[in-house]
Amino acid sequence: MKNYELVLMFSVGEDTLINQTIDKYKSVITENNGLIDRYEDWGSLKMSYDINNENKARYILINFKADNKIIDQLNELIKFNDHILRHLIINTKDAHTEPSLMNKENLKSA
């Protein structure tokens, strides 16, 4: 299994739907023998430019171990979700379990 990082940008204002979607993605990973190393909700942040006439998005980060079958399933689910403005899945060399820089900044300001 390889290490992956998934960043999702959701439309703001659909909190219950976003939470259900994230739970679905997490279950796809874990039910197919994947392992979630880190999950972070960065909250709503202003974007550099408008996407679909929106200037804010809710950012979610998930680091996980998975095989290609899980990545294909996630890509299919993401492709048909209209509430996701942008997404990025990258292969990482090592597993990331420590808090990210974005999450450290959120913890400092809280």
C-alpha positions as CSV (number, residue, x, y, z in Angstrom):
1,M,0.0,0.0,0.0
2,K,1.1,3.5,-0.8
3,N,0.8,6.7,1.2
4,Y,-1.5,9.4,-0.1
5,E,-2.6,12.9,0.8
6,L,-6.1,14.1,-0.2
7,V,-7.1,17.8,0.0
8,L,-10.7,18.7,-0.6
9,M,-12.3,22.2,-1.0
10,F,-16.0,22.2,-0.3
11,S,-18.6,24.9,-0.9
12,V,-19.3,26.7,2.4
13,G,-22.6,26.4,4.1
14,E,-23.3,22.7,3.6
15,D,-21.8,21.4,6.9
16,T,-24.0,18.4,7.5
17,L,-23.6,17.3,3.8
18,I,-19.9,17.9,4.0
19,N,-19.6,15.8,7.2
20,Q,-21.6,12.9,5.6
21,T,-19.4,13.1,2.5
22,I,-16.2,12.9,4.6
23,D,-17.6,10.0,6.6
24,K,-18.3,8.2,3.3
25,Y,-14.8,8.8,2.0
26,K,-13.3,7.6,5.3
27,S,-15.4,4.5,5.2
28,V,-14.3,3.7,1.6
29,I,-10.7,3.9,2.8
30,T,-11.1,1.8,6.0
31,E,-13.6,-0.8,4.6
32,N,-11.1,-1.6,1.8
33,N,-8.2,-2.3,4.2
34,G,-6.8,1.3,4.0
35,L,-5.5,3.2,7.0
36,I,-6.2,6.8,7.8
37,D,-3.0,8.4,9.3
38,R,-4.2,12.0,9.7
39,Y,-7.5,13.9,9.3
40,E,-7.7,17.7,9.6
41,D,-10.5,20.1,9.1
42,W,-9.0,23.5,8.4
43,G,-12.4,25.2,8.4
44,S,-13.5,27.9,6.0
45,L,-10.8,30.0,4.4
46,K,-10.8,32.7,1.8
47,M,-9.5,31.6,-1.6
48,S,-7.1,33.5,-3.8
49,Y,-9.7,33.7,-6.6
50,D,-13.3,32.9,-7.0
51,I,-14.4,29.4,-8.1
52,N,-18.0,29.1,-9.2
53,N,-18.7,32.6,-7.9
54,E,-17.5,31.6,-4.4
55,N,-14.7,33.2,-2.5
56,K,-14.5,30.9,0.5
57,A,-14.2,27.1,0.8
58,R,-14.0,24.6,3.6
59,Y,-10.7,22.7,3.5
60,I,-10.3,19.1,4.5
61,L,-7.0,17.2,4.6
62,I,-6.7,13.4,4.9
63,N,-3.5,11.4,4.8
64,F,-3.9,7.7,4.3
65,K,-2.5,4.4,3.1
66,A,-4.3,2.7,0.3
67,D,-4.0,0.7,-2.9
68,N,-5.1,1.8,-6.4
69,K,-8.6,0.3,-6.0
70,I,-9.4,2.7,-3.2
71,I,-8.0,5.7,-5.2
72,D,-10.2,4.8,-8.1
73,Q,-13.3,4.6,-5.9
74,L,-12.5,8.0,-4.3
75,N,-12.0,9.6,-7.7
76,E,-15.3,8.3,-8.9
77,L,-17.1,9.6,-5.7
78,I,-15.4,13.0,-6.0
79,K,-16.1,13.4,-9.7
80,F,-19.9,13.3,-9.1
81,N,-20.0,15.5,-6.0
82,D,-21.1,19.0,-7.0
83,H,-20.2,20.5,-3.6
84,I,-16.5,19.8,-4.1
85,L,-14.9,22.9,-5.7
86,R,-11.4,21.4,-6.1
87,H,-9.5,18.3,-5.0
88,L,-6.0,17.0,-5.0
89,I,-4.7,13.4,-4.4
90,I,-1.0,13.0,-4.3
91,N,1.3,10.1,-3.6
92,T,3.6,10.9,-0.6
93,K,6.9,9.2,0.2
94,D,6.3,8.8,3.9
95,A,3.2,8.6,6.1
96,H,2.3,11.9,7.7
97,T,0.8,11.7,11.2
98,E,2.0,14.9,12.9
99,P,-0.2,18.1,12.7
100,S,0.3,20.1,9.5
101,L,1.4,23.7,9.4
102,M,-2.1,24.8,8.7
103,N,-3.5,22.9,11.7
104,K,-0.7,24.3,14.0
105,E,-1.6,27.8,13.0
106,N,-5.3,27.1,13.7
107,L,-4.4,25.6,17.1
108,K,-2.3,28.7,18.0
109,S,-5.1,31.1,17.2
110,A,-7.7,29.2,19.1
